[in-house]
Amino acid sequence: MLLKGKFFSNVRCWIFRHCLLDKDLLRQIFVNRSIQKPDHLIIINRNDGNHIFSAIMDLQKLTGVKNFKFIGGKISQENLEKFVDSDLLNSLQHLDLSQNVIYDDRMTPFLEGFHSKNLHQLNLRKCGLSYDS
């Protein structure tokens, strides 16, 4: 009900902390015409979050995000590759994928395809990476 009005029209920083977030709710929020493109999107997962990570890349309104934190989940190899090829990276200045299950075997293709001239900060803390990665 709140999303139908202009209640959230000036919000530029969206934080979802341990919410029961799903694709449909994300679409309802970020397809809404009265909602501005956010500068910050912070999602701290309650579940594995892979489906949410996938949905984020499909939402055009999120392509201008400067600060993206997606914490505590399990991102599939397919979604990491999709992320590297997405327009979401173009304006990112801060990226935090900490506490996601990534591991070494997924990290190499991710870093090889990673390109972002605006990125200043990358956080991969507690992602299961070895020292060699």
C-alpha distance (Angstrom), angle and dihedral (degrees) to the residues before:
residue distance angle dihedral
M1 . . .
L2 3.82 . .
L3 3.80 90.7 .
K4 3.81 92.7 60.4
G5 3.80 93.1 63.4
K6 3.77 129.4 51.4
F7 3.79 94.9 -95.3
F8 3.84 93.5 120.0
S9 3.81 97.5 31.9
N10 3.83 95.3 116.5
V11 3.80 98.0 42.1
R12 3.82 111.0 120.2
C13 3.82 98.8 165.1
W14 3.80 117.5 60.4
I15 3.80 119.2 -171.1
F16 3.79 121.6 -177.0
R17 3.79 108.3 -175.9
H18 3.81 115.4 -174.7
C19 3.81 91.4 -30.9
L20 3.75 125.6 153.6
L21 3.78 89.5 -109.1
D22 3.79 121.9 172.2
K23 3.82 139.4 170.8
D24 3.79 94.0 -93.8
L25 3.79 94.5 54.0
L26 3.81 91.3 47.7
R27 3.79 90.2 51.5
Q28 3.81 92.3 48.1
I29 3.79 90.5 53.3
F30 3.78 102.2 40.8
V31 3.79 100.0 36.7
N32 3.81 90.3 53.6
R33 3.82 108.7 111.0
S34 3.80 94.6 -142.3
I35 3.83 92.0 58.1
Q36 3.81 114.4 90.6
K37 3.78 124.0 -136.6
P38 3.80 105.1 -86.4
D39 3.79 124.8 -124.3
H40 3.80 93.4 -159.2
L41 3.79 129.7 36.7
I42 3.79 117.0 179.6
I43 3.78 121.3 178.4
I44 3.78 121.4 177.9
N45 3.77 104.4 -172.8
R46 3.74 128.1 -129.4
N47 3.81 93.5 -171.5
D48 3.80 131.6 21.5
G49 3.81 91.3 -67.5
N50 3.81 97.9 -156.4
H51 3.82 92.2 128.4
I52 3.82 90.5 49.7
F53 3.80 91.9 49.7
S54 3.80 88.6 52.5
A55 3.81 92.8 48.9
I56 3.80 92.4 51.4
M57 3.78 91.9 62.2
D58 3.81 91.2 53.3
L59 3.81 95.0 57.0
Q60 3.81 112.7 92.0
K61 3.79 93.2 -161.1
L62 3.81 90.1 66.8
T63 3.81 96.3 58.5
G64 3.82 92.2 94.8
V65 3.80 96.4 54.0
K66 3.82 112.3 134.4
N67 3.80 99.0 -174.7
F68 3.80 117.8 39.6
K69 3.78 122.0 175.7
F70 3.77 119.3 177.9
I71 3.78 105.4 173.5
G72 3.78 132.2 -178.1
G73 3.75 111.8 10.1
K74 3.74 145.0 98.9
I75 3.80 114.2 -97.3
S76 3.79 115.7 -163.6
Q77 3.80 122.9 -130.2
E78 3.80 88.9 -114.1
N79 3.81 92.3 54.8
L80 3.81 92.8 46.7
E81 3.81 89.3 54.0
K82 3.80 91.0 45.6
F83 3.82 89.6 50.2
V84 3.81 92.5 52.5
D85 3.81 89.8 53.0
S86 3.81 95.4 43.3
D87 3.80 128.3 102.5
L88 3.79 88.4 -122.7
L89 3.82 90.6 88.0
N90 3.81 95.1 57.9
S91 3.79 97.5 83.3
L92 3.81 101.1 22.6
Q93 3.79 115.3 127.4
H94 3.81 97.9 167.3
L95 3.80 125.0 33.3
D96 3.78 122.6 -179.4
L97 3.80 118.3 -177.7
S98 3.79 94.1 158.0
Q99 3.79 121.6 152.9
N100 3.80 92.3 19.0
V101 3.77 118.5 129.6
I102 3.81 101.8 -113.1
Y103 3.84 107.0 134.5
D104 3.78 127.5 -176.2
D105 3.81 99.4 -72.1
R106 3.81 91.9 60.2
M107 3.78 95.3 40.2
T108 3.81 99.4 66.2
P109 3.83 96.4 59.5
F110 3.81 89.1 41.7
L111 3.80 93.7 55.2
E112 3.80 94.6 40.4
G113 3.80 91.5 57.2
F114 3.80 96.4 35.9
H115 3.80 114.6 116.3
S116 3.78 125.7 164.2
K117 3.77 122.4 142.8
N118 3.82 93.1 -170.9
L119 3.81 98.6 51.7
H120 3.82 113.2 116.9
Q121 3.78 101.5 164.2
L122 3.81 132.4 36.0
N123 3.80 121.2 179.7
L124 3.81 118.2 -167.7
R125 3.81 97.4 158.9
K126 3.80 116.7 157.4
C127 3.82 95.9 3.6
G128 3.80 95.4 133.2
L129 3.78 93.6 -101.9
S130 3.78 121.2 153.2
Y131 3.77 124.8 -133.0
D132 3.83 89.5 -103.0
S133 3.79 91.9 60.9
